[in-house]
Amino acid sequence: MRWASPVVYMRRTLTQDIELRGTKMAAGDKVSLWYCSANRDESKFADPWTFDLARNPNPHLGFGGGGAHFCLGANLARREIRVAFDELRRQMPDVVATEEPARLLSQFIHGIKTLPVTWS
C-alpha cells in the first residue's frame, strides 16, 4: 500500500483555525493529503524510493495510517484479498495476463479497468 496506494489524495475542510509548521490556515480552508508524497517522506522512511517488502518499521498511510482513524475494516480487507488470491491460484494455477492492463484514469484513485487473462 505504501509503494503504490490506490488512493491518490484525500481532501478535507478545516473546522477551526490552525497553524501547522508556521502556516496559518482558517476554518473553511480546504486541505489535501497526497499519499504519493506522504509515503515517500524522507523523515519517515529510510531510502523511501526503494521497493522493500521487508521494510520495518513501515509507517505508511494505507488504511488510514493507524491511530484514531485506522480503518476498522483493514484486517477484514487483508484477509479477503489473501483468500481471494489463494483461491485463484488453487483453481487457476496457470493464469497469465494476455495484454497490458487498461489503467483507470482518475484524479482520485489508481486502478485497473481491464486485464485480459487466459488459463487452461
C-alpha positions, 0 to 999 in steps of 0.5 A, a space after each residue: 500500500 505504501 509503494 503504490 496506494 490506490 488512493 491518490 489524495 484525500 481532501 478535507 475542510 478545516 473546522 477551526 483555525 490552525 497553524 501547522 509548521 508556521 502556516 496559518 490556515 482558517 476554518 473553511 480552508 480546504 486541505 489535501 493529503 497526497 499519499 504519493 508524497 506522504 509515503 515517500 517522506 524522507 523523515 519517515 522512511 529510510 531510502 523511501 524510493 526503494 521497493 522493500 517488502 521487508 521494510 520495518 518499521 513501515 509507517 505508511 498511510 494505507 488504511 488510514 495510517 493507524 491511530 484514531 482513524 485506522 480503518 476498522 475494516 483493514 484486517 477484514 480487507 487483508 484477509 479477503 484479498 489473501 483468500 481471494 488470491 489463494 483461491 485463484 491460484 488453487 483453481 487457476 494455477 496457470 493464469 497469465 495476463 494476455 495484454 497490458 492492463 487498461 489503467 483507470 484514469 482518475 484524479 482520485 484513485 489508481 486502478 485497473 479497468 481491464 486485464 485480459 487473462 487466459 488459463 487452461 
